Amino acid sequence: MLFDYLIAATIGFAGMLGVLHLGTEIITLNEQTFQITMAEAILRELSVLARLVDATPSDTLESCASLAGHPSEATCRMVSEMLPALRDHYLQVLPGGVLELSWTPALGDQLTVRRMPEML
């Protein structure tokens, strides 16, 4: 009977470890989905802003740092408030005007999202 109890306890312990691992994976997936959605929103806002002011994305990024009282100030402020949520983020403009945002999530490798400037 003691042997049966040990086997049942071992199976129960292994099951609980499996549930814990599954929960960790779900939390990681949720966090990465949130971060990718946020990165896409940031790049979309910058693309639209570049099209509205008829400038290149690199000019738009530079002007966001120095705008005050400009109609796009709210968009620039929103982008600057959202970026710190992406740890170790790096925003750059690739040749052809492609916007690229890279960051390192808490768990895992570096993630990157790219957006063509024409896409609205």
Secondary structure, 3 states (H helix, E strand, C coil): CHHHHHHHHHHHHHHHHHHHHHHHHHHHHHHHHHHHHHHHHHHHHHHHHHHHCCCCHHHHHHHHCCCCCCCCHHHHHHHHHHHHHCCCCEEEEECCCEEEEEECCCCCCCEEEEECCCCC
